Amino acid sequence: MSDAPASPPMIQIEGLTKHYGRTHALRGITFEVPKGQVVGFLGPNGAGKSTTMKILTGFVEATGGIVKVAGISVADDPVGARTRIGYLPENNPLYEDMMVEEYLEYIARIRRIPADKVRGAIDTAVARCGLQKVRGKDIGELSKGFRQRVGLAQAIVHDPDLLILDEPTTGLDPNQVVEIRNLIRELGKEKTVILSTHVLPEVQHMCGRALIISEGKIVADGAPDQLSSDGGHIDLVVTGKRGAPDLAATRALLKALPDVAEVHERTTGEKDALAFSLTTKGSADPRRALFAALVDAELVLLSLDKKALGLEETFRKLTTAEAGKAEHADHPHSKAA
């Protein structure tokens, strides 16, 4: 008996481009998201996050490429794709003169939920988003945190397979951020979630996978912990067996190590000692080669501290590098000042 065919990924994007005149917002991005995964979509402002979300939801038309949701082409069947999606836009547009329950009923009918199932759908969304105490209040009377909860409730009222959340904690106070994070984490146990944000702790707290986009290109894809440990720093202090070592010779020795990308001198309070900070290449660990080189040079290691490259540093490194490439591509004949 043959195996049943594998279900399509929840999100499939291939070679996606979007041009606004001469501006290339997306430059051929490709990625897939399987069912049941919570993905953080990271990038600086203007990187292409919101454009990708709007194309996924059918609000903006792509210039080129393939975009599918649960195997449904967004370009060929936008209505069919939208039935599988719950969307919370960045600005969370709400009808503030409506009561919470009235608004959710309105959304349920727009989503074509059968009349005999509307009440149950609203009750479920209200319960899951913690809106029981405010379901009879006008939306305009609610705090920003509760408005975000209403936004999430409208996104799940039709029980979608995919949740697309664009900057869901923008403008919230720290307590409200924690509440919304916890709510999204719970929703992620049952739904596929793609979370667009430029706030790195969002991804570390809620996501099993991170995609980093910069200048319209995907520049990293992996687990947050994996991206955080992809590279790092080694701080060390060395001295000589017979007094202070030569600075230039020691720097050259460290720079020659195959897994060391950069060498920077640091200050130290140790007498007759030199302190350096080494940036390592990728996930390489040069400590064994470092120890051997110091012994051969008759140098004494006084201290060593290896630090993984944090997600924030990885983010800055990747997005800064890609911005530089894009600027050079846009001005290939420009010269440095």
Secondary structure by P-SEA (a helix, b strand, c coil): ccccccccccbbbcbbbbbccccccccccccccccbbbbbbcccccccaaaaaaaaaccccccbbbbbcccccccccaaaaaaabbbbcccccccccccaaaaaaaaaaaacccccaaaaaaaaaaaaaccccccccccccccaaaaaaaaaaaaccccccbbbbccccccccaaaaaaaaaaaaaaaaccbbbbbcccaaaaaacccbbbbbccccccccccaaaaaaccbbbbbccccccccccaaaaaaaaaacccccbbbbbbbcccccccbbbbbcccccaaaaaaaaaaaacccccbbbbbcccaaaaaaaaaaaaaaaaaaaaccccccc
